[in-house]
Amino acid sequence: MILRRVAVLSALAAAGAFLPGVASGSVTLPGTRVIYDASLRERSLQFTNGDNAPSVMQVWVDSGDERSTPKTADAPFVVAPPIFRIEPKAGQTVRLVFTGKDLPQDRESVFYLNTLQIPSISAANADQNQMLVLLRNRLKIFYRPAGIEGRPQNAHEKLALHRQGGGNGTRITASNGSGYYLSLVGGTLTCGARTSTFAAGMVAPHADAQWDVPGNCPANATDIRVKVRYVDDYGAVREADYPVGAGSTK
């Protein structure tokens, strides 16, 4: 999940005469991802406002452009309502509808749900200059056709890991043999008595991803293993351990 803050100042604040009051918000969605089963006509999303003040929300879906706006978003989804007011300590249901597109049926496709929260200005400080903080979140939407082989909870078993190099650096190649996206959040390479950590990321279905690992792992080393942390459908972080053959390449 990606969180950005965009500061919008009032006219007087922009002139340099603003006070330190900040309007913040905490409208949330359960989970860190949305799974959209292709058999569904629509998917309901439940927003909850934990604040003591109302907020205005704007929601849209894009195909991967982090700078997307509601006007430039090009994903095959409609959000209804796209703009709404959510009262304090209340909830709001939003409908997410797939509008149809020729997507692969043997693997998932990924899109991104954008939510922009515009908190209300404190009435107690209405006569003062304040800074309004807009909160933008991006969550992944996984469009999941019925024709994917295997079960999503077993997708990590289709991950194969290879290594290249040695000396002062090693490159790990992850090959995803499943039709599901594998969202990795980090890994460790154990080479004999030495363990090095590396940053990992999402691996697309039937595709490869590569990451560089610091440290020395000789080409003739034995007992080489890679452990990765991955996120499941429910947002829980799990671990999986894989053997890596000495000197193997991809």
GUSESE-428230 format. One record per residue (C-alpha): residue in one letter; x, y, z. Coordinates in nm, 4 decimals, m for minus. Layout:
BEGIN
<'a' <X Y Z>>
...
! end
This chain:
BEGIN
<'m' <0.0000 0.0000 0.0000>>
<'i' <0.1323 0.3418 m0.0977>>
<'l' <0.0494 0.6523 0.1038>>
<'r' <0.1140 1.0052 m0.0144>>
<'r' <0.0457 1.3427 0.1472>>
<'v' <m0.0247 1.6500 m0.0590>>
<'a' <m0.0302 1.9818 0.1242>>
<'v' <m0.2763 2.2442 0.0020>>
<'l' <m0.2446 2.5880 0.1656>>
<'s' <m0.5008 2.8632 0.1941>>
<'a' <m0.4270 3.1942 0.0244>>
<'l' <m0.2979 3.3543 0.3418>>
<'a' <m0.0923 3.0496 0.4311>>
<'a' <0.0659 3.0525 0.0875>>
<'a' <0.1665 3.4109 0.1601>>
<'g' <0.3574 3.2831 0.4621>>
<'a' <0.1117 3.3745 0.7390>>
<'f' <m0.0320 3.0338 0.8358>>
<'l' <m0.0686 2.8824 1.1820>>
<'p' <0.0403 2.5260 1.2675>>
<'g' <m0.3096 2.3738 1.2738>>
<'v' <m0.3354 2.0623 1.0543>>
<'a' <m0.6485 1.8803 0.9411>>
<'s' <m0.5892 1.5057 0.9289>>
<'g' <m0.8044 1.2002 0.8627>>
<'s' <m0.8388 0.8273 0.9084>>
<'v' <m1.0928 0.6869 0.6633>>
<'t' <m0.9929 0.3248 0.6109>>
<'l' <m1.0695 0.0132 0.4114>>
<'p' <m1.0268 m0.3360 0.5588>>
<'g' <m0.7261 m0.5188 0.4193>>
<'t' <m0.4364 m0.4106 0.2021>>
<'r' <m0.5600 m0.5471 m0.1309>>
<'v' <m0.8789 m0.6182 m0.3242>>
<'i' <m0.9411 m0.9561 m0.4878>>
<'y' <m1.1927 m0.9228 m0.7707>>
<'d' <m1.3247 m1.2643 m0.8679>>
<'a' <m1.4197 m1.2620 m1.2359>>
<'s' <m1.7451 m1.4438 m1.1545>>
<'l' <m1.8710 m1.1417 m0.9583>>
<'r' <m2.0945 m0.8791 m1.1147>>
<'e' <m1.9521 m0.6278 m0.8675>>
<'r' <m1.7476 m0.6044 m0.5502>>
<'s' <m1.8526 m0.4004 m0.2455>>
<'l' <m1.5917 m0.1944 m0.0594>>
<'q' <m1.6675 m0.0762 0.2937>>
<'f' <m1.5100 0.2518 0.4034>>
<'t' <m1.5058 0.3503 0.7719>>
<'n' <m1.4459 0.6974 0.9109>>
<'g' <m1.2771 0.6779 1.2509>>
<'d' <m1.2535 1.0561 1.2834>>
<'n' <m1.4733 1.2870 1.4850>>
<'a' <m1.5328 1.4984 1.1755>>
<'p' <m1.6734 1.4264 0.8283>>
<'s' <m1.4581 1.3880 0.5178>>
<'v' <m1.5071 1.3900 0.1437>>
<'m' <m1.3678 1.0897 m0.0451>>
<'q' <m1.2781 1.0530 m0.4120>>
<'v' <m1.2120 0.7053 m0.5527>>
<'w' <m1.0833 0.5840 m0.8907>>
<'v' <m0.8925 0.2929 m1.0469>>
<'d' <m0.5840 0.3058 m1.2706>>
<'s' <m0.3784 0.0513 m1.4637>>
<'g' <m0.0431 0.1320 m1.3029>>
<'d' <0.0196 0.5042 m1.3421>>
<'e' <0.1120 0.6365 m0.9975>>
<'r' <0.0320 0.9899 m1.1146>>
<'s' <m0.3149 0.9030 m1.2371>>
<'t' <m0.6143 1.1247 m1.1676>>
<'p' <m0.9864 1.0503 m1.2016>>
<'k' <m0.9694 1.2123 m1.5477>>
<'t' <m0.6714 1.0121 m1.6728>>
<'a' <m0.7515 0.6765 m1.5101>>
<'d' <m0.7827 0.4083 m1.7784>>
<'a' <m0.8688 0.0890 m1.5880>>
<'p' <m1.1777 m0.1150 m1.6873>>
<'f' <m1.3581 m0.0459 m1.3604>>
<'v' <m1.6315 0.1893 m1.2491>>
<'v' <m1.6545 0.3076 m0.8880>>
<'a' <m1.9953 0.4157 m0.7587>>
<'p' <m2.0184 0.6638 m0.6064>>
<'p' <m1.6835 0.8101 m0.7183>>
<'i' <m1.7176 1.1036 m0.4756>>
<'f' <m1.8993 1.0917 m0.1437>>
<'r' <m1.9171 1.2460 0.2006>>
<'i' <m1.8593 1.0140 0.4940>>
<'e' <m1.9839 1.1170 0.8353>>
<'p' <m1.7813 1.0855 1.1562>>
<'k' <m1.7741 0.7380 1.3113>>
<'a' <m1.9757 0.6082 1.0175>>
<'g' <m1.9353 0.3834 0.7162>>
<'q' <m1.9939 0.4043 0.3427>>
<'t' <m2.0318 0.1232 0.0912>>
<'v' <m1.8820 0.1732 m0.2548>>
<'r' <m1.9488 m0.0517 m0.5555>>
<'l' <m1.6586 m0.1626 m0.7729>>
<'v' <m1.7783 m0.2870 m1.1138>>
<'f' <m1.5681 m0.4461 m1.3883>>
<'t' <m1.6756 m0.2929 m1.7200>>
<'g' <m1.5247 m0.5611 m1.9414>>
<'k' <m1.1948 m0.5923 m2.1237>>
<'d' <m1.0080 m0.8652 m2.3104>>
<'l' <m0.7859 m0.9783 m2.0225>>
<'p' <m0.5854 m1.3036 m1.9992>>
<'q' <m0.7942 m1.5871 m1.8589>>
<'d' <m0.5059 m1.8071 m1.7394>>
<'r' <m0.3560 m1.5510 m1.5015>>
<'e' <m0.4372 m1.2534 m1.2814>>
<'s' <m0.4274 m0.8912 m1.3959>>
<'v' <m0.3393 m0.6119 m1.1545>>
<'f' <m0.4925 m0.2646 m1.1212>>
<'y' <m0.4768 0.0030 m0.8534>>
<'l' <m0.7525 0.1501 m0.6383>>
<'n' <m0.6896 0.5147 m0.5484>>
<'t' <m0.8617 0.6811 m0.2544>>
<'l' <m0.8233 1.0514 m0.1847>>
<'q' <m0.9478 1.1820 0.1494>>
<'i' <m1.0249 1.5508 0.1977>>
<'p' <m1.0689 1.6065 0.5735>>
<'s' <m1.2851 1.8860 0.7043>>
<'i' <m1.1369 2.2008 0.8544>>
<'s' <m1.1801 2.2348 1.2306>>
<'a' <m1.4736 2.4662 1.3055>>
<'a' <m1.3006 2.5784 1.6246>>
<'n' <m1.0185 2.7207 1.4159>>
<'a' <m1.2268 2.8366 1.1202>>
<'d' <m1.1115 3.1946 1.1620>>
<'q' <m0.7459 3.0913 1.1494>>
<'n' <m0.5262 2.9929 0.8587>>
<'q' <m0.4874 2.6143 0.8458>>
<'m' <m0.3033 2.3588 0.6371>>
<'l' <m0.5211 2.0940 0.4747>>
<'v' <m0.3547 1.7556 0.4257>>
<'l' <m0.5019 1.5351 0.1542>>
<'l' <m0.4418 1.1645 0.2132>>
<'r' <m0.4035 0.9446 m0.0938>>
<'n' <m0.3802 0.5667 m0.0770>>
<'r' <m0.3199 0.3133 m0.3556>>
<'l' <m0.4268 m0.0478 m0.3088>>
<'k' <m0.3756 m0.3306 m0.5545>>
<'i' <m0.6771 m0.4863 m0.7228>>
<'f' <m0.6163 m0.8401 m0.8462>>
<'y' <m0.8612 m0.9395 m1.1198>>
<'r' <m0.8842 m1.3174 m1.0867>>
<'p' <m1.0328 m1.5250 m1.3742>>
<'a' <m1.1804 m1.8673 m1.3064>>
<'g' <m0.9436 m2.0391 m1.5512>>
<'i' <m0.6269 m2.0069 m1.3421>>
<'e' <m0.4708 m2.3423 m1.2559>>
<'g' <m0.4046 m2.4196 m0.8908>>
<'r' <m0.5114 m2.2439 m0.5730>>
<'p' <m0.3904 m1.8960 m0.4768>>
<'q' <m0.2772 m2.0104 m0.1302>>
<'n' <m0.0392 m2.2561 m0.2982>>
<'a' <0.1018 m2.0153 m0.5571>>
<'h' <0.4273 m1.9699 m0.3636>>
<'e' <0.5012 m2.3375 m0.4240>>
<'k' <0.5426 m2.2537 m0.7939>>
<'l' <0.8215 m2.0050 m0.7222>>
<'a' <1.1689 m2.1186 m0.8346>>
<'l' <1.4825 m1.9331 m0.7276>>
<'h' <1.8182 m1.9249 m0.9041>>
<'r' <2.1373 m1.7329 m0.8443>>
<'q' <2.4031 m1.5829 m1.0623>>
<'g' <2.7394 m1.4361 m0.9772>>
<'g' <2.9465 m1.4607 m0.6634>>
<'g' <3.2399 m1.2634 m0.5273>>
<'n' <3.1034 m0.9416 m0.3804>>
<'g' <2.7584 m0.9642 m0.5311>>
<'t' <2.4896 m1.2156 m0.6182>>
<'r' <2.1806 m1.1800 m0.8303>>
<'i' <1.8689 m1.3751 m0.7386>>
<'t' <1.6197 m1.4596 m1.0140>>
<'a' <1.2666 m1.5510 m0.9052>>
<'s' <1.0564 m1.7402 m1.1615>>
<'n' <0.6833 m1.7479 m1.0925>>
<'g' <0.5327 m2.0590 m1.2473>>
<'s' <0.1807 m1.9848 m1.1237>>
<'g' <m0.1009 m1.7753 m1.2689>>
<'y' <m0.1126 m1.5576 m0.9549>>
<'y' <0.0850 m1.2496 m0.8596>>
<'l' <0.3327 m1.3148 m0.5788>>
<'s' <0.3774 m1.0073 m0.3596>>
<'l' <0.7139 m1.0436 m0.1877>>
<'v' <0.8172 m0.8007 0.0856>>
<'g' <1.1773 m0.9044 0.1424>>
<'g' <1.4124 m1.1982 0.1480>>
<'t' <1.7326 m1.3458 0.2873>>
<'l' <2.0057 m1.5434 0.1129>>
<'t' <2.1896 m1.7952 0.3314>>
<'c' <2.5211 m1.9051 0.1836>>
<'g' <2.6961 m2.1371 0.4258>>
<'a' <2.7382 m1.9459 0.7517>>
<'r' <2.6640 m1.6074 0.5927>>
<'t' <2.3168 m1.4543 0.5630>>
<'s' <2.2380 m1.1439 0.3577>>
<'t' <1.9077 m0.9601 0.3233>>
<'f' <1.7691 m0.8136 0.0026>>
<'a' <1.4671 m0.6115 m0.1064>>
<'a' <1.2149 m0.8100 m0.3083>>
<'g' <0.9016 m0.7070 m0.4927>>
<'m' <0.6017 m0.8355 m0.6829>>
<'v' <0.6530 m1.1166 m0.9342>>
<'a' <0.3999 m1.1298 m1.2165>>
<'p' <0.2367 m1.4595 m1.3230>>
<'h' <0.4564 m1.6740 m1.5506>>
<'a' <0.7311 m1.4120 m1.5341>>
<'d' <1.0681 m1.3454 m1.3720>>
<'a' <1.2018 m1.0797 m1.1367>>
<'q' <1.5597 m1.0166 m1.0288>>
<'w' <1.7210 m0.8655 m0.7191>>
<'d' <2.0808 m0.7983 m0.6242>>
<'v' <2.2113 m0.9335 m0.2944>>
<'p' <2.5225 m0.7841 m0.1305>>
<'g' <2.7993 m0.9999 0.0093>>
<'n' <3.0160 m1.2885 m0.1021>>
<'c' <2.8566 m1.6183 m0.2038>>
<'p' <3.1189 m1.8259 m0.3892>>
<'a' <3.0160 m2.0104 m0.7027>>
<'n' <3.1160 m2.3428 m0.5436>>
<'a' <2.9300 m2.2779 m0.2169>>
<'t' <2.6940 m2.5433 m0.0831>>
<'d' <2.3913 m2.5316 0.1445>>
<'i' <2.2462 m2.2236 m0.0239>>
<'r' <1.8897 m2.1276 0.0613>>
<'v' <1.6611 m1.8315 0.0058>>
<'k' <1.3805 m1.7359 0.2432>>
<'v' <1.1173 m1.4871 0.1270>>
<'r' <0.8260 m1.3160 0.2960>>
<'y' <0.5083 m1.2909 0.0897>>
<'v' <0.1621 m1.1414 0.1389>>
<'d' <m0.1440 m1.3654 0.1102>>
<'d' <m0.4986 m1.2779 0.0008>>
<'y' <m0.5850 m1.1563 0.3501>>
<'g' <m0.2860 m0.9255 0.3873>>
<'a' <m0.1009 m1.1582 0.6245>>
<'v' <0.2761 m1.1881 0.5781>>
<'r' <0.3991 m1.5469 0.5517>>
<'e' <0.7380 m1.7066 0.4940>>
<'a' <0.8600 m1.9657 0.2474>>
<'d' <1.2021 m2.1299 0.2216>>
<'y' <1.3647 m2.2480 m0.1028>>
<'p' <1.6825 m2.4399 m0.1834>>
<'v' <1.9137 m2.2815 m0.4405>>
<'g' <2.1609 m2.5096 m0.6156>>
<'a' <2.5295 m2.4170 m0.6032>>
<'g' <2.6275 m2.2118 m0.9050>>
<'s' <2.2839 m2.2477 m1.0651>>
<'t' <2.1753 m1.9866 m1.3173>>
<'k' <1.8619 m1.8860 m1.5010>>
! end
